Amino acid sequence: MPGPKTFPRKPSTEEEWSFPYESESDTEGSCLVSTYADADAENEAHETLRELTQLMRELTVDVEEMKAAIKKISDNVAEFLRRQEDSSS
């Protein structure tokens, strides 16, 4: 799976922000590219997704550890009850 895209940061000057077309008719038949703001938003979305993925991995491990601990406690309680039953017989 390819790594996440990294887009350039926001332009540093007003000139870089200026729109290259004077009117809507100048854009007919051409394709506009994403803005720097879109790129920043996508970078932020990828970062958020990576953080959520890591959190889900950690939660999955925590849940598995809890299941194992509950099973161990349950086994210990069952063993304790068996011993109680055996000693009263």
N, C-alpha and C positions, 0 to 999 in steps of 0.2 A: 504494500500500500504506500503510495507516495506521501511524502511529508506535506504539512500544511503550506499554503501559499504565503509568501511574505510580500507585502506591497510597500511602495515607497511612503515615506512620511509626508505630512502636510507641506505644501510649498512655503517657502520662507518670505517671499516678497509678494506685494500686491499684483505685480505684473504677471507672475506665474498663475495667479487666481483668475485673471481676466478671461472672459469668454471669447473664443477666437472668431465668432461669427457676429456680424452686425445685425442680421435679422433672421427670422425663421426660414425665409426662402433660401438663405445661404446654406441651410443644412439639408435641403432636399436631396435625396439620393445618397446621402453620406451616413456613416455610422459613427455615433458619438461613443467615446470610451468612458469607463467609469471615472468618477471624480476621486480626488484624494480622500474626501470625506467617506465615500463608499469603501475605499480601500482600508481606511482606518477602522471603519465599522466591521468589515470582514475580518481584519486581523484580530480585533477585539472578540468577535464571535468565535474565531478559532481558538483563541486563548481560553475563553470561557468554556468551550467544549472540552479542551484538554483538562482543565481544572475539574470539570464535572466527571469526566471519565476517570481521573485519578481518585476522586472522592468515592465513586461507585466501586472501584477496586478495593479501596480501604474498607468501605462498608461491607462488602462481600466477605472480606477476610474476617472482620469483626463478627458478622453473623455466623460464619462457620465456627469461629472460636466459641461463641456463645452456645451454639448447638452442641459442640463437644463438651463444654462445661456442664450443660444441662443433662446430657446423657450420663456423664460421670457421676453427677449428684444423684440422678435417678438410680443408677446401678448401685451406688453406695447405700441409698435408702432401702432398696430391695434386699441387699445383702444384710443390712441391719435388721430388717423385719424377719428374714429367714432365721437369723441367729436368735432373735427374740422368741420365735415360734419353736425352734429346736430346744431352747433352754427351758421353756415352759412345758414341754412334753415329757 
